[in-house]
Amino acid sequence: MSLQMIKKWKERKKKAPLHLSFVFGFITIAIIILTIGLAEAAITGYYKEIYRFSLPLAYTMVVIANVFLYLFASNITDKWKAAFIPILIIGIVLIIILFLPWNWWGVPPEDYAGKLNIRLYTNIAFITFSYLIYITIAIICYRTKKTTEDKIAKAGLTLLFCSMISLIMYFLMILFDNIMIVLYGHPGYSEFIYIAWIFAIIFYILAYFSLVMPDWLVKRIKKE
């Protein structure tokens, strides 16, 4: 999808496809990083250094993807561009927090019992930041589609709106997984993670179609 977006950017010479390619690219990198960390855990039977580093690094990739996602949405709707700098600053601060040692990423609970543990708060901050962007984009899409009469544009905005709902559900599942870890001593990667990835796939599809509509979809929209 990232390569397809870059191709579209070269064809159209507009920023939106390039920004969306970065979104897909950084999310893909995040998935690869998490997969490597999980592979180490599966092979060794322990959550060791690679796994522990993979979590904040993957989250960092998502933070960067979120920033580009906001750029993408603000470009195609031409709304709220002034908010980009504050979002960028918050994102940088969040990335720093993600790498603080008191998150105890992948460390067994007994090893940091009685010590400062900010993991839950970091995850809440991470999800709140993500929600801030997704809800903002959803609001932009909802308001913008009300002002357009073009069926294709309206459909694209609706698809983007729905993709944001998918991301909101994705991170809600991630939050539930973290609650299981912190409050109930769950080892992690509960059933909520698998549900989360379903929403992630839905996001990929909807976000892609919001910008690159195949001919069959365009024809169907025009018929309605």
N, C-alpha and C positions, 0 to 999 in steps of 0.2 A: 504493500500500500504506500509506503514511503517513497519508493521509486516511482510509482504511478503519479504521486503528488508532485514530485520534482519534474516529471515529464509535463504535467499540466502547467506547472509554473513556467517552464521554458516556452510552452506554446502560447500562454496568455500574457506572460510578463507581468503578472500580478502577484502581490505578496501573499495572499490568502493560501494558495496551494502550497507554497514554500513553508509557511508557518505550520500548516496541517501536517506536512511531511515531517517536520521536526517533532511534532506531537507524537505521531506514530513511531518515529525513530527512537525517541527517548523512552517511550513506554515499552517498545520492543527490547531495548537495552536493559531496562529494569527487569523484564521477564527473564532475559538471559542471565542476568546477575543472580536473581533469585534461584534460578534453576541450577546454576553452578554451586551456590551455597547449599541447596538441598541435596545435590549430588554428593557433596563432601559428607554431609550428615548421614546420608544413606549408606555410603561406603564405609565410613569409620564407625558409625553408630553413635557418634557424639556431635554436639553442636560446637565445632571448633572455630579456629580463627577465620577461615574463609567464610563460613556461614555467618559469623558474628559481624564481619565487615560487610557482607553482602546486603544485610538489612538496611543500614543507614544509607549505603550507596544507592541501592535500588529506590529508596524513598526520595533521595536527592534527584534521581532521574525523573521521578514523577513530579516533583516540585518544578523542575525546569520545563517539563512537558506542560504543566498547568499554566506557566507563564506564556508559553507559545500558544497555548489554546486560547488564552484571553486575547492575545494579539490577533489570532485568526478570527475570533468572533467580532472583535471591535473593527477589524478591517472590512469584513463582509457586510456589517451592519452600519459602519461609520458612526458608532456610538461609544461614549464613555472612554475615549482614548486617553483622557487626562489622568485616569486612574491607574495607568500602566506603571508609572514610577513608584507610587506607594506599594503596589502589588509586588514589584521587583524587589524593593527593599525588604518587605516582609518575607519574601521567598529566601533572600540571602540570609536573613537572621534565622529563619527556620532550618536552613541547611546546616548552619553552625550548631544549632541546638541538637540536631539529629546525630552529630558526631561526638557529643559530650559523653564522657565515660560513665556517667551516672544513669545512662539508659539501660546498661547491662544487657545489651542485645545478645540473645542466645545463651546467656549465662544461667546456670541452674539456680532456682530461687534460694536454695540453701547457702549458696556462695555469697549472696548479698543480703542475707537476712539481717535486719536491724540497721542496714545502711541506707543512705539516701537513694531513692529510686524514683526517677522522673519519667520512666518509660510511658506510663499511662498518660501523663500530662503532655508528653511529647507527641504521642499519637493523637491525643485530642486536639492539640495545636495544629498538627499536620492535617487532620481531617477537617478542622474548622477552616483552615486556609483553603483547602480544596473546595469545601462547600461554598465559601465566599465567592470563589471564582465561578463555580458551576451554577450557583443560584443567580449570580449577576448575569451570566450569559443566558440563562433560561429566561430571565426577566427581559433582557434585551430582545431576544428572539420573539417572545410573546407579544411585546409591545410593537416591534417592527412589523411583524406579519399582519397586524391589524391595520397598518397604514398602507399596505401594498395590495394592489388588485391583480398583480401577475400571479397566475396559478403556480408556475414553476418556482418562483421566488418564495411564495408562501409555503409550498411543500418543502423546499429546502430548509426554511426556518423551522418548520414543524419537526423535521427530522433531526435538526441540530438540538432543538428543545428536548426532544425525547432522548437523544444521546446524553444530554446533561442529567436527565433523570436516572439513566442507567449508571452513570458515574456516581451519582449520589447514593444509589443502592449498593454499588460496589464498595464504597468506603464505609457504608453502614455495616456491611458484613465484616469488613476488616476490623472495625471498632468492636464488634461482637466477639471476634476471635481474640482480640487483645484483652477484653474484659474476662474472657474465659481463662486466659493465661494469668492475669494479675490477681483476680479475685478467687479463682477456683483451682489454681495450680495446674491448669491444663498444659501439656507440653507444647502446644501450638499446632497450627495447621489443622484446625477443627473442620467440621463440615461447612462452617461458614465461609472458609477460604474457597472451597469448591463452588459454592453458590456465587461468591464474589467474581470468580473468573467467568462465569456465565454472563454476568452483567458486563464484564469487561469486553467480552466478544460482541455483545449487542452494541456496546458503544462504538467499537471499531466499525461495525457494519453501518450503523446509522450516521456516524460522523462522515464516513467515506461517501455515502450516498447523498449527504446534504450538500456536498460540493461537486462530486462527479456522478451525476445522475446518468445511468445507462439509458439507452434509447427506449427500451421497453417500458421503463418507469416514466419517462417523459411522455410517451404516447398515452400511457394509462392516465396520467394526471390531466392531460389535455382533453381526454374524453369525458372526464367527470364534469 
